[in-house]
């Protein structure tokens, strides 16, 4: 049983952006004492030789359609039964597994904070106003994973796209669970001079975000989304690409146009801020939880390569 601290909703607009919304509530989720294990899916989820999500994390997984999981003005498609076990293997192997594989303390960390309830849906959730939810978490008690009927083990974009890939979504949401329980590193919110609030969606490009010291436009909303975006990008984007895009200093002497030189310098200044945040976050995880976030990243990337190569989750 875990307390719901906030309601965090992850949304994707028609222009492929998403945002988190909060609602302070104090409800509770209680895992079922006698879960239904009438199908092969439920046996895997609840009674799998001591290795199921329920047995390992106390996590109940909802895959049968229930109208209560969406608002009356929303539309969505149920997950197809054949995708339930593969979806769960993604959760086990590419979300929880990279933590559990890197040490006893990291294993305890993920078990302590892993959400008590997962909900699978086959499509995104479509709203009447034209927005589309990517997935959402309710204060660490329930995480809803969407678009699972498009599951494709060889589609790296479906898996890792920072603006909506399933791994980017779950690791972003799990980072919210972390800061809801343990706050963010001291000084993190002062590294960048200011956040844009709701202005994050007013035409802010990725380069604009980098210049402000954030990895994505949504991270400019506030320090909490910045924290979650830093972590999800660090883990899900491959190391070389992450460092090339967000850490390494570009040689601005290769440019001759004055505007390009200024742009290069501003990007480099922003990358210095991102580098400071990454160092602070890595130290925060190490000092507070004895979790090596870079080792988690390496484990996730190794596992991801195997999944894509094998077109499935290794047994």
Secondary structure, DSSP 8 states (H G I E B T S, - for coil): -EE----EEEEE-TTS-EEEE------EE---SS----SHHHHHHH-STT-SHHHHH--EEE-S--GGGS-TTEE-----TTHHHHHHHHIIIIIIHHHHTT-HHHHHHHHHHS-SEEEE-SS-EEETTS-EEEEEEETTTEEEE--GGG--TT-HHHHH-TTT-HHHHHHHHHHHHHHHHH---TTHHHHSS---GGGGGTT--HHHHHHTT-SSGGGGS-HHHHHHHHHHHHHHS-HHHHHHHHTS---GGG--SHHHHHHHHHHHHHHHHHHHHHHHHHHHHHHHH---HHHHHHHHHHHHHHHHHHTS---
